Structure formats: C-alpha cells, structure tokens
Amino acid sequence: MKITFFILMVVAVSAAFIGATYILHRVFKGSNVKYTPSIILLIMALYNLFLIISSKNEYNVIAYIFVFIMFLLGSLSGIVTGILLNKKDSKMTK
C-alpha cells in the first residue's frame, strides 16, 4: 500500500513538472525559461542528497531518500519534456 502511494506521488510530481514545462514552452516561445522549474527542483533534490549524507538519524535518511527520488525523477521528466519540445519545434521549422 505504501509503495503504491509513493509511485502515485512520483507520477503526480512528474506530471506537474511536465505540465509546467509545456505551459512555459507555449508562453515563452524560443526561450529556455521552460527549464526553470526543473532546475529549481534539481537543486532541491541535490539539497536532499546533502541532507542524506549529513543526517545522523536513520529515520530522517529514509524520508530524505524518498523525497530525493521524487524530486530527481520530477526534474528529469521536466528536462526531458523540454528537450523533446525543442526537437519538435526544430522539426516543424525545417
């Protein structure tokens, strides 16, 4: 039951950042603004990685690992979406 909740959370975060990337791509055409939410989330994931390394409490480490995975996958999904949107636009302009 708990792992399905975690998978749903990862899917929800990924879907949110895919949507944010798509909306920013539509609003700011030809700009790299669409990568901003994913880069911010990647920084937050790296901060959680720092917390994993520096934490002394093993229960906190488990929570930080879950948040790190969730943020990292959400960030990567947004970045991949931005790259795919760039490729789609470059094919349409040729």
Beta strands, then each sheet from edge to edge (+ up, - down):
end
